[in-house]
């Protein structure tokens, strides 16, 4: 029996999930929901497209809804709204507001007796797990996360929401010097702006004020305010030629010491290199959709994070399969 998936939104993540479902034999895409005119949206798979306002007529047709909106303005409202009626999974990525988002979604999910899993991308998500494991394994140490070089979907979406912006992309660039120091295991202390820089490429709408847009970007809390941010204003042609791909990646490192006198240096490093940020993120969401479906059918409810999900729930096979092949 297939897990019936719905896509709430039809941007980059949803389109990537649509292709990802084809690689999961236990899943089936049922419907797409959009704020746009459904007749203007054509899905690759031919799955029907509906208005977001019509979503509640599908409560008995969808097992798990993937929330595919942006973290800046969509998910803070849409995830709690939908959690009461559907099992949901989202990739909410504003780190400083995850607890607030969790509490809002948890309340709705418990009211509806549904399962929600939030912040299930690669960071937060996969990298969160690695930070937890690394700190547990090396309690006497210090952890570091470096992002990039690559396109941040959440930050790019936040820039696109600014008045006067027609199109935009944001690259996160790790500091090579900071990365080198961490790998040497000397436990350096950095401010956020010493570990990364942020670079935005922006196409303005006609008549937009360049200075106001740049100021809005550089002073945006939770996104750019604490970083060295460079804003480039470019043409449509340059954007389409050089900035439509979505690579990304990152590294989690924990450096620490073991032994009676801390005589042994230990370093844990986990890294990813992605040609397509949305496709990788969507594949993670689909795994957690499987987990949400299984938890719901076991009688669970409420909001979860990746810390709450047993790894075997992500896997399409059985516990026996995992033990035989992967342990």
C-alpha positions as CSV (number, residue, x, y, z in Angstrom):
1,X,0.0,0.0,0.0
2,X,1.4,3.4,-1.0
3,X,1.8,6.4,1.2
4,X,-0.3,9.1,-0.3
5,X,1.6,12.4,-0.5
6,X,0.3,15.9,-1.0
7,X,2.5,18.9,-1.8
8,X,1.4,22.2,-0.3
9,X,3.1,24.7,-2.6
10,X,4.7,24.1,-5.9
11,X,8.1,25.8,-5.8
12,X,11.6,24.3,-6.0
13,X,11.1,21.9,-3.0
14,X,7.8,20.6,-4.3
15,X,9.1,20.0,-7.8
16,X,12.1,18.2,-6.4
17,X,9.8,16.1,-4.2
18,X,7.7,15.2,-7.2
19,X,10.7,13.6,-8.9
20,X,11.9,12.1,-5.6
21,X,8.6,10.2,-5.1
22,X,9.3,8.3,-8.3
23,X,12.4,6.8,-6.5
24,X,10.3,5.6,-3.6
25,X,8.1,2.6,-4.5
26,X,6.1,2.9,-1.3
27,X,4.9,6.5,-2.1
28,X,2.3,8.0,-4.4
29,X,1.8,11.7,-5.2
30,X,-2.0,12.5,-4.9
31,X,-2.3,16.3,-5.3
32,X,-0.5,19.6,-5.5
33,X,-1.9,22.8,-3.8
34,X,-0.9,26.3,-4.9
35,X,-1.7,29.9,-4.2
36,X,-1.5,30.5,-8.0
37,X,-4.3,29.8,-10.5
38,X,-4.2,26.0,-10.8
39,X,-4.9,26.2,-14.5
40,X,-1.6,28.0,-14.9
41,X,0.4,25.3,-13.1
42,X,1.5,22.2,-14.9
43,X,3.1,19.4,-12.9
44,X,5.8,17.2,-14.4
45,X,3.9,14.0,-13.4
46,X,0.5,15.3,-14.5
47,X,-0.9,15.1,-11.0
48,X,-3.9,17.4,-10.5
49,X,-3.3,20.9,-9.1
50,X,-5.7,22.6,-6.7
51,X,-6.1,25.9,-4.9
52,X,-4.8,26.0,-1.4
53,X,-8.2,27.0,-0.2
54,X,-9.6,23.6,-1.3
55,X,-7.1,21.5,0.7
56,X,-9.5,20.5,3.5
57,X,-11.5,18.5,1.0
58,X,-8.5,16.1,0.8
59,X,-8.2,15.2,4.5
60,X,-9.2,11.6,3.8
61,X,-7.2,11.3,0.6
62,X,-3.7,12.3,1.8
63,X,-1.6,10.4,4.3
64,X,1.2,13.0,4.7
65,X,1.4,16.6,3.4
66,X,4.8,18.0,2.6
67,X,4.8,21.7,3.5
68,X,6.9,23.2,0.6
69,X,6.7,27.0,1.4
70,X,9.4,29.3,2.6
71,X,10.5,29.7,6.2
72,X,10.4,33.5,6.2
73,X,6.6,33.9,5.9
74,X,4.9,30.7,4.7
75,X,5.7,27.9,7.1
76,X,5.2,29.8,10.4
77,X,1.5,30.1,9.5
78,X,0.9,27.3,7.1
79,X,2.4,24.4,9.1
80,X,0.4,25.1,12.2
81,X,-2.7,25.6,10.1
82,X,-2.3,22.3,8.3
83,X,-1.0,20.3,11.3
84,X,-4.5,20.1,12.7
85,X,-5.9,18.3,9.6
86,X,-3.0,16.4,8.1
87,X,0.2,14.6,9.1
88,X,2.8,17.1,7.9
89,X,6.5,17.4,7.3
90,X,8.3,20.7,6.8
91,X,11.9,22.0,6.4
92,X,11.5,25.2,8.5
93,X,15.1,26.5,8.7
94,X,15.1,29.7,10.8
95,X,17.3,28.2,13.6
96,X,16.6,30.8,16.2
97,X,12.8,30.3,15.9
98,X,12.6,26.5,15.7
99,X,11.4,26.1,19.3
100,X,8.6,28.7,18.8
101,X,7.6,27.0,15.5
102,X,7.7,23.6,17.3
103,X,5.3,24.8,20.0
104,X,2.9,26.3,17.5
105,X,2.8,23.2,15.4
106,X,2.6,20.8,18.4
107,X,-0.5,22.5,19.7
108,X,-2.3,22.1,16.4
109,X,-1.1,18.5,15.8
110,X,-2.2,17.4,19.2
111,X,-5.6,19.0,18.7
112,X,-6.0,17.1,15.4
113,X,-4.4,13.9,16.7
114,X,-1.9,14.1,13.8
115,X,1.8,13.7,13.5
116,X,4.0,16.6,12.4
117,X,7.8,16.6,11.8
118,X,9.4,20.0,11.5
119,X,12.8,21.3,10.4
120,X,13.6,18.1,8.5
121,X,16.0,19.3,5.9
122,X,19.7,19.0,5.9
123,X,20.3,22.0,8.2
124,X,18.4,22.0,10.4
125,X,17.8,18.3,10.1
126,X,20.7,16.0,9.0
127,X,23.3,18.4,10.4
128,X,21.4,18.7,13.6
129,X,21.7,15.0,14.1
130,X,25.4,15.1,13.4
131,X,25.9,18.0,15.9
132,X,24.0,16.0,18.6
133,X,26.0,12.7,18.0
134,X,29.3,14.6,17.9
135,X,28.6,16.4,21.1
136,X,27.5,13.2,22.8
137,X,30.6,11.3,21.7
138,X,33.0,14.1,22.5
139,X,31.6,16.0,25.5
140,X,34.9,17.8,26.1
141,X,35.2,19.8,22.9
142,X,33.7,22.4,20.7
143,X,31.5,22.1,17.6
144,X,31.4,24.1,14.4
145,X,29.1,24.3,11.4
146,X,30.2,25.7,8.1
147,X,27.8,26.2,5.2
148,X,28.5,26.5,1.5
149,X,29.7,27.5,-0.8
150,X,26.3,27.3,-2.2
151,X,22.8,28.7,-2.6
152,X,20.7,29.0,0.5
153,X,17.0,28.4,-0.5
154,X,15.7,30.0,2.7
155,X,17.9,33.1,2.5
156,X,17.2,33.5,-1.2
157,X,13.4,33.3,-0.6
158,X,13.7,35.9,2.2
159,X,15.4,38.3,-0.2
160,X,12.8,37.7,-2.9
161,X,10.1,38.7,-0.4
162,X,11.5,42.2,-0.1
163,X,9.5,44.9,-1.9
164,X,11.2,45.9,-5.2
165,X,13.0,42.6,-5.7
166,X,12.1,40.8,-8.9
167,X,14.5,37.8,-8.6
168,X,17.4,37.0,-6.2
169,X,19.8,34.3,-5.1
170,X,22.0,34.2,-2.0
171,X,25.3,32.3,-1.7
172,X,26.8,31.4,1.7
173,X,30.6,31.3,1.6
174,X,32.6,29.6,4.4
175,X,35.9,31.3,5.5
176,X,38.8,29.1,4.4
177,X,41.0,30.4,7.2
178,X,38.4,29.6,9.8
179,X,37.9,26.1,8.4
180,X,41.6,25.5,8.5
181,X,41.9,26.5,12.1
182,X,39.0,24.2,13.2
183,X,40.5,21.3,11.3
184,X,43.8,21.8,13.2
185,X,41.9,21.1,16.5
186,X,42.9,24.2,18.4
187,X,39.3,25.1,19.4
188,X,39.1,28.7,18.0
189,X,36.3,31.0,19.0
190,X,34.6,32.8,16.1
191,X,31.8,35.3,15.7
192,X,29.2,34.4,12.9
193,X,30.7,36.9,10.5
194,X,34.2,35.4,11.0
195,X,33.0,32.0,9.8
196,X,31.0,33.0,6.8
197,X,30.2,35.7,4.3
198,X,26.9,36.1,2.4
199,X,26.6,37.3,-1.2
200,X,23.4,38.3,-2.8
201,X,22.7,38.7,-6.5
202,X,19.5,40.7,-7.0
203,X,17.4,41.7,-10.0
204,X,15.2,44.8,-9.2
205,X,11.7,45.5,-10.4
206,X,11.3,48.6,-12.5
207,X,11.4,51.7,-10.4
208,X,12.7,50.0,-7.2
209,X,15.0,51.9,-4.9
210,X,18.4,50.2,-4.9
211,X,19.5,51.7,-1.6
212,X,16.3,50.7,0.2
213,X,16.5,47.1,-1.0
214,X,20.2,46.8,-0.1
215,X,19.5,48.2,3.4
216,X,16.5,45.8,3.9
217,X,18.7,42.9,3.0
218,X,21.7,43.8,5.2
219,X,19.5,44.6,8.2
220,X,17.2,41.5,8.0
221,X,17.3,39.8,11.4
222,X,17.9,36.0,11.6
223,X,19.3,36.1,8.0
224,X,21.8,38.8,7.2
225,X,22.2,41.3,10.1
226,X,25.1,39.5,11.8
227,X,27.0,38.7,8.7
228,X,29.3,40.5,6.2
229,X,26.9,40.7,3.3
230,X,27.6,41.9,-0.2
231,X,24.7,42.8,-2.5
232,X,25.2,42.8,-6.3
233,X,22.5,44.3,-8.5
234,X,22.4,42.5,-11.9
235,X,20.3,42.2,-15.0
236,X,17.7,39.5,-15.8
237,X,20.1,38.2,-18.5
238,X,23.0,37.8,-16.1
239,X,20.8,36.1,-13.5
240,X,19.5,33.6,-16.0
241,X,22.9,32.9,-17.4
242,X,24.9,32.5,-14.1
243,X,22.5,32.0,-11.1
244,X,19.8,29.5,-11.8
245,X,21.6,26.3,-10.5
246,X,21.2,25.4,-6.8
247,X,24.4,23.8,-5.5
248,X,25.1,23.8,-1.8
249,X,27.0,21.9,0.9
250,X,28.5,22.2,4.3
251,X,30.6,20.7,7.0
252,X,30.0,19.9,10.7
253,X,33.1,19.5,12.8
254,X,33.6,18.7,16.4
255,X,37.1,18.9,17.9
256,X,37.7,17.6,21.4
257,X,39.9,15.7,23.8
258,X,39.8,12.4,25.6
259,X,42.0,10.8,28.3
260,X,42.8,11.5,31.9
261,X,44.8,14.6,31.0
262,X,43.1,15.4,27.7
263,X,46.2,14.0,26.0
264,X,44.4,12.7,22.9
265,X,42.9,15.1,20.3
266,X,39.8,13.7,18.5
267,X,38.1,15.3,15.5
268,X,34.8,14.3,13.9
269,X,33.9,15.7,10.5
270,X,30.8,15.3,8.4
271,X,30.3,17.0,5.1
272,X,28.0,17.1,2.1
273,X,28.4,18.4,-1.4
274,X,25.2,18.9,-3.4
275,X,24.6,19.6,-7.0
276,X,20.9,20.3,-6.2
277,X,20.0,21.6,-2.8
278,X,16.2,21.3,-3.3
279,X,16.4,17.7,-4.6
280,X,18.5,16.6,-1.6
281,X,16.2,18.4,0.8
282,X,13.1,16.9,-0.8
283,X,14.5,13.4,-0.5
284,X,15.0,14.0,3.3
285,X,11.5,15.3,3.6
286,X,10.1,12.1,1.9
287,X,12.0,9.9,4.4
288,X,10.5,11.8,7.3
289,X,7.1,11.6,5.6
290,X,7.5,7.8,5.8
291,X,8.3,8.1,9.5
292,X,5.3,10.4,10.1
293,X,3.0,7.9,8.4
294,X,4.3,5.0,10.5
295,X,4.1,7.0,13.8
296,X,0.5,8.1,13.0
297,X,-0.5,4.5,12.3
298,X,1.0,3.4,15.5
299,X,-1.2,5.9,17.4
300,X,1.3,8.7,18.0
301,X,0.5,12.4,17.6
302,X,2.0,15.8,18.2
303,X,5.1,17.6,16.8
304,X,8.5,15.9,16.4
305,X,12.0,16.9,15.3
306,X,14.6,14.8,13.8
307,X,15.9,14.0,17.3
308,X,12.7,12.2,18.1
309,X,12.6,9.9,15.1
310,X,14.2,6.4,15.3
311,X,16.4,5.9,12.2
312,X,14.7,2.7,11.1
313,X,11.4,4.7,10.6
314,X,13.1,6.5,7.7
315,X,14.0,3.4,5.8
316,X,11.6,1.7,3.3
317,X,12.7,-1.8,4.4
318,X,12.2,-3.7,7.7
319,X,14.3,-3.7,10.8
320,X,15.6,-7.1,9.7
321,X,16.7,-5.6,6.4
322,X,18.6,-2.8,8.1
323,X,20.4,-5.1,10.5
324,X,21.4,-7.6,7.8
325,X,22.7,-4.9,5.4
326,X,23.7,-1.9,7.3
327,X,25.0,-2.8,10.7
